[in-house]
Amino acid sequence: MEKYRFEKEFEIKASPRMLYPYLLNPDGLAQWFADDVKVLPGGDYLFEWESEQHPARVASRRLNKHVKFVFTDSGDDEIKANFVEFFLSYNDITESTFLTVIDYSEMDDEEELNELWDGLIQSLKEIVGG
């Protein structure tokens, strides 16, 4: 199946240090991103949405800057696998953090993806007060 790359930037009035745990820690992710998130033995993650479980691993991360999850149930080839990636950058002038989301999956409806991510990020903003 053909993959689609969705990328969008969101401004959040919170520091990268405050936001980063919500992008990496299972408890933080479960508050806004998934219905439930667990870390499995060996360090892989298990994301749950609407009673469907999706195993993933952290492919890369950099403290307070970046996290990339590759979903291992979408194929063995990392180049073709579904992933979600989060980048944080801070602007000293506006005192805002910009969260860039890259969602690479079969979902190709731009309008639906915009609505999905707008809603998820709104939930995150409500949690962090940003």
C-alpha atoms as an extended CHARMM CRD file, in Angstrom:
* protein
*
       130  EXT
         1         1  MET       CA              0.0000000000        0.0000000000        0.0000000000  PROA      1               0.0000000000
         2         2  GLU       CA              1.1960000000        3.5080000000       -0.8160000000  PROA      2               0.0000000000
         3         3  LYS       CA              2.3560000000        5.6850000000        2.0960000000  PROA      3               0.0000000000
         4         4  TYR       CA              1.6000000000        9.3590000000        2.6600000000  PROA      4               0.0000000000
         5         5  ARG       CA              3.7500000000       11.8790000000        4.5240000000  PROA      5               0.0000000000
         6         6  PHE       CA              1.8460000000       14.4750000000        6.5590000000  PROA      6               0.0000000000
         7         7  GLU       CA              3.8150000000       17.2860000000        8.1980000000  PROA      7               0.0000000000
         8         8  LYS       CA              2.5080000000       20.1700000000       10.2920000000  PROA      8               0.0000000000
         9         9  GLU       CA              3.9420000000       22.6430000000       12.7820000000  PROA      9               0.0000000000
        10        10  PHE       CA              2.1330000000       23.7630000000       15.9350000000  PROA      10              0.0000000000
        11        11  GLU       CA              2.9940000000       26.6160000000       18.2910000000  PROA      11              0.0000000000
        12        12  ILE       CA              2.7540000000       25.7600000000       21.9880000000  PROA      12              0.0000000000
        13        13  LYS       CA              3.3980000000       28.1830000000       24.8360000000  PROA      13              0.0000000000
        14        14  ALA       CA              5.5130000000       25.7770000000       26.8860000000  PROA      14              0.0000000000
        15        15  SER       CA              9.1930000000       24.9510000000       27.0990000000  PROA      15              0.0000000000
        16        16  PRO       CA             10.6830000000       21.9750000000       25.2370000000  PROA      16              0.0000000000
        17        17  ARG       CA             11.7470000000       20.5680000000       28.6040000000  PROA      17              0.0000000000
        18        18  MET       CA              8.1210000000       20.5910000000       29.7480000000  PROA      18              0.0000000000
        19        19  LEU       CA              6.7850000000       19.0940000000       26.4870000000  PROA      19              0.0000000000
        20        20  TYR       CA              9.3610000000       16.3710000000       25.8980000000  PROA      20              0.0000000000
        21        21  PRO       CA              8.0080000000       13.9080000000       28.5180000000  PROA      21              0.0000000000
        22        22  TYR       CA              4.6250000000       14.0580000000       26.7560000000  PROA      22              0.0000000000
        23        23  LEU       CA              6.3360000000       12.9240000000       23.5470000000  PROA      23              0.0000000000
        24        24  LEU       CA              8.3700000000       10.0450000000       24.9980000000  PROA      24              0.0000000000
        25        25  ASN       CA              7.0040000000        8.7780000000       28.3170000000  PROA      25              0.0000000000
        26        26  PRO       CA              4.1260000000        6.2610000000       28.1630000000  PROA      26              0.0000000000
        27        27  ASP       CA              2.0730000000        8.1380000000       30.7760000000  PROA      27              0.0000000000
        28        28  GLY       CA              2.5480000000       11.4260000000       28.9330000000  PROA      28              0.0000000000
        29        29  LEU       CA              1.6690000000        9.9320000000       25.5420000000  PROA      29              0.0000000000
        30        30  ALA       CA             -1.4420000000        8.2470000000       26.9730000000  PROA      30              0.0000000000
        31        31  GLN       CA             -2.7560000000       11.6210000000       28.1290000000  PROA      31              0.0000000000
        32        32  TRP       CA             -3.0910000000       13.0600000000       24.6260000000  PROA      32              0.0000000000
        33        33  PHE       CA             -1.7940000000       10.8080000000       21.8350000000  PROA      33              0.0000000000
        34        34  ALA       CA             -3.1450000000        7.2900000000       22.3850000000  PROA      34              0.0000000000
        35        35  ASP       CA             -5.7720000000        5.5630000000       24.5090000000  PROA      35              0.0000000000
        36        36  ASP       CA             -3.0080000000        3.6620000000       26.3100000000  PROA      36              0.0000000000
        37        37  VAL       CA              0.7690000000        3.2860000000       26.0060000000  PROA      37              0.0000000000
        38        38  LYS       CA              2.9950000000        0.6920000000       27.6360000000  PROA      38              0.0000000000
        39        39  VAL       CA              6.7080000000        0.0020000000       27.5400000000  PROA      39              0.0000000000
        40        40  LEU       CA              7.3940000000       -3.6710000000       26.9060000000  PROA      40              0.0000000000
        41        41  PRO       CA             10.3760000000       -5.6750000000       28.1560000000  PROA      41              0.0000000000
        42        42  GLY       CA             13.2540000000       -4.7520000000       25.8890000000  PROA      42              0.0000000000
        43        43  GLY       CA             12.1360000000       -1.1330000000       25.6010000000  PROA      43              0.0000000000
        44        44  ASP       CA              9.6080000000       -1.3560000000       22.7680000000  PROA      44              0.0000000000
        45        45  TYR       CA              6.3140000000        0.4990000000       23.1280000000  PROA      45              0.0000000000
        46        46  LEU       CA              2.7590000000       -0.7420000000       22.7210000000  PROA      46              0.0000000000
        47        47  PHE       CA              0.2770000000        1.9290000000       21.6070000000  PROA      47              0.0000000000
        48        48  GLU       CA             -3.4510000000        1.3050000000       21.8420000000  PROA      48              0.0000000000
        49        49  TRP       CA             -6.1520000000        3.1230000000       19.8860000000  PROA      49              0.0000000000
        50        50  GLU       CA             -9.7930000000        1.9870000000       19.9520000000  PROA      50              0.0000000000
        51        51  SER       CA             -8.8220000000       -1.4340000000       21.3870000000  PROA      51              0.0000000000
        52        52  GLU       CA             -6.2440000000       -2.0530000000       18.6230000000  PROA      52              0.0000000000
        53        53  GLN       CA             -2.6450000000       -2.5040000000       19.7130000000  PROA      53              0.0000000000
        54        54  HSD       CA              0.2930000000       -1.2910000000       17.6410000000  PROA      54              0.0000000000
        55        55  PRO       CA              3.8630000000       -2.1530000000       18.6730000000  PROA      55              0.0000000000
        56        56  ALA       CA              6.5270000000        0.4710000000       18.0210000000  PROA      56              0.0000000000
        57        57  ARG       CA             10.1150000000        1.2040000000       18.8620000000  PROA      57              0.0000000000
        58        58  VAL       CA             11.9630000000        4.4300000000       19.4040000000  PROA      58              0.0000000000
        59        59  ALA       CA             14.0620000000        4.7340000000       16.2490000000  PROA      59              0.0000000000
        60        60  SER       CA             15.7420000000        7.9510000000       17.3380000000  PROA      60              0.0000000000
        61        61  ARG       CA             15.5340000000       10.5620000000       20.0510000000  PROA      61              0.0000000000
        62        62  ARG       CA             17.3580000000       13.5830000000       21.3280000000  PROA      62              0.0000000000
        63        63  LEU       CA             16.5780000000       15.0210000000       24.7500000000  PROA      63              0.0000000000
        64        64  ASN       CA             14.1180000000       17.9420000000       24.5350000000  PROA      64              0.0000000000
        65        65  LYS       CA             14.4510000000       18.0300000000       20.7130000000  PROA      65              0.0000000000
        66        66  HSD       CA             13.2060000000       14.9610000000       18.8740000000  PROA      66              0.0000000000
        67        67  VAL       CA             11.4630000000       11.5590000000       19.0950000000  PROA      67              0.0000000000
        68        68  LYS       CA             10.6770000000        9.1090000000       16.2940000000  PROA      68              0.0000000000
        69        69  PHE       CA              8.4770000000        6.0380000000       16.7520000000  PROA      69              0.0000000000
        70        70  VAL       CA              8.5280000000        3.3500000000       14.0500000000  PROA      70              0.0000000000
        71        71  PHE       CA              5.4960000000        1.0580000000       14.1180000000  PROA      71              0.0000000000
        72        72  THR       CA              6.7960000000       -2.4770000000       13.8220000000  PROA      72              0.0000000000
        73        73  ASP       CA              3.4190000000       -3.9630000000       12.8560000000  PROA      73              0.0000000000
        74        74  SER       CA              3.5240000000       -2.0600000000        9.5530000000  PROA      74              0.0000000000
        75        75  GLY       CA              6.4050000000       -4.0080000000        8.0340000000  PROA      75              0.0000000000
        76        76  ASP       CA              9.9350000000       -5.2080000000        8.5820000000  PROA      76              0.0000000000
        77        77  ASP       CA             11.4940000000       -2.6680000000        6.2360000000  PROA      77              0.0000000000
        78        78  GLU       CA             12.0940000000        0.5070000000        8.2580000000  PROA      78              0.0000000000
        79        79  ILE       CA             12.0250000000        2.6040000000        5.0970000000  PROA      79              0.0000000000
        80        80  LYS       CA              8.4820000000        1.4260000000        4.3390000000  PROA      80              0.0000000000
        81        81  ALA       CA              7.1800000000        1.2150000000        7.9230000000  PROA      81              0.0000000000
        82        82  ASN       CA              4.6770000000        3.6500000000        9.3860000000  PROA      82              0.0000000000
        83        83  PHE       CA              6.1610000000        6.1880000000       11.7680000000  PROA      83              0.0000000000
        84        84  VAL       CA              5.4000000000        9.3210000000       13.7270000000  PROA      84              0.0000000000
        85        85  GLU       CA              8.0960000000       11.8570000000       14.4500000000  PROA      85              0.0000000000
        86        86  PHE       CA              8.0990000000       14.8610000000       16.7710000000  PROA      86              0.0000000000
        87        87  PHE       CA             10.5390000000       17.7850000000       16.5790000000  PROA      87              0.0000000000
        88        88  LEU       CA             10.7210000000       20.5720000000       19.1630000000  PROA      88              0.0000000000
        89        89  SER       CA             12.2760000000       23.9770000000       18.5030000000  PROA      89              0.0000000000
        90        90  TYR       CA             12.1810000000       27.0080000000       20.7730000000  PROA      90              0.0000000000
        91        91  ASN       CA             11.8170000000       30.6230000000       19.6620000000  PROA      91              0.0000000000
        92        92  ASP       CA             13.3440000000       33.0820000000       22.1490000000  PROA      92              0.0000000000
        93        93  ILE       CA             11.4850000000       36.0580000000       20.6770000000  PROA      93              0.0000000000
        94        94  THR       CA              7.9730000000       34.6260000000       21.0240000000  PROA      94              0.0000000000
        95        95  GLU       CA              8.9050000000       32.4080000000       23.9790000000  PROA      95              0.0000000000
        96        96  SER       CA              7.0700000000       29.5960000000       22.2290000000  PROA      96              0.0000000000
        97        97  THR       CA              7.9640000000       26.0820000000       21.3220000000  PROA      97              0.0000000000
        98        98  PHE       CA              7.1610000000       24.8190000000       17.8710000000  PROA      98              0.0000000000
        99        99  LEU       CA              6.2110000000       21.1640000000       17.6400000000  PROA      99              0.0000000000
       100       100  THR       CA              6.5820000000       19.7020000000       14.1680000000  PROA      100             0.0000000000
       101       101  VAL       CA              4.7270000000       16.4480000000       13.6030000000  PROA      101             0.0000000000
       102       102  ILE       CA              5.5210000000       14.0650000000       10.7620000000  PROA      102             0.0000000000
       103       103  ASP       CA              2.9950000000       11.2690000000       10.3170000000  PROA      103             0.0000000000
       104       104  TYR       CA              3.9600000000        8.6670000000        7.6950000000  PROA      104             0.0000000000
       105       105  SER       CA              1.2310000000        6.0950000000        7.0820000000  PROA      105             0.0000000000
       106       106  GLU       CA             -1.4310000000        4.8210000000        4.6960000000  PROA      106             0.0000000000
       107       107  MET       CA             -3.8160000000        7.5870000000        5.7620000000  PROA      107             0.0000000000
       108       108  ASP       CA             -3.8120000000       10.0250000000        2.8420000000  PROA      108             0.0000000000
       109       109  ASP       CA             -6.7900000000       12.2930000000        3.5170000000  PROA      109             0.0000000000
       110       110  GLU       CA             -5.1450000000       15.6780000000        4.1910000000  PROA      110             0.0000000000
       111       111  GLU       CA             -8.3040000000       17.1880000000        5.6970000000  PROA      111             0.0000000000
       112       112  GLU       CA             -8.8290000000       14.2420000000        8.0340000000  PROA      112             0.0000000000
       113       113  LEU       CA             -5.1760000000       14.3030000000        9.0990000000  PROA      113             0.0000000000
       114       114  ASN       CA             -5.3810000000       18.0400000000        9.7860000000  PROA      114             0.0000000000
       115       115  GLU       CA             -8.4710000000       17.5230000000       11.9550000000  PROA      115             0.0000000000
       116       116  LEU       CA             -6.8840000000       14.5690000000       13.7490000000  PROA      116             0.0000000000
       117       117  TRP       CA             -3.6340000000       16.3510000000       14.5840000000  PROA      117             0.0000000000
       118       118  ASP       CA             -5.3470000000       19.6600000000       15.4170000000  PROA      118             0.0000000000
       119       119  GLY       CA             -7.4690000000       17.7810000000       17.9570000000  PROA      119             0.0000000000
       120       120  LEU       CA             -4.5320000000       15.8580000000       19.4130000000  PROA      120             0.0000000000
       121       121  ILE       CA             -2.3880000000       18.9700000000       19.7750000000  PROA      121             0.0000000000
       122       122  GLN       CA             -5.3020000000       20.8840000000       21.3000000000  PROA      122             0.0000000000
       123       123  SER       CA             -5.5050000000       18.1430000000       23.9530000000  PROA      123             0.0000000000
       124       124  LEU       CA             -1.7610000000       18.4470000000       24.5650000000  PROA      124             0.0000000000
       125       125  LYS       CA             -2.0420000000       22.2370000000       24.8960000000  PROA      125             0.0000000000
       126       126  GLU       CA             -4.8360000000       21.8790000000       27.4600000000  PROA      126             0.0000000000
       127       127  ILE       CA             -2.6860000000       19.4980000000       29.5100000000  PROA      127             0.0000000000
       128       128  VAL       CA              0.4350000000       21.6830000000       29.5270000000  PROA      128             0.0000000000
       129       129  GLY       CA             -1.4610000000       24.9880000000       29.6770000000  PROA      129             0.0000000000
       130       130  GLY       CA              0.0700000000       26.1980000000       26.4260000000  PROA      130             0.0000000000
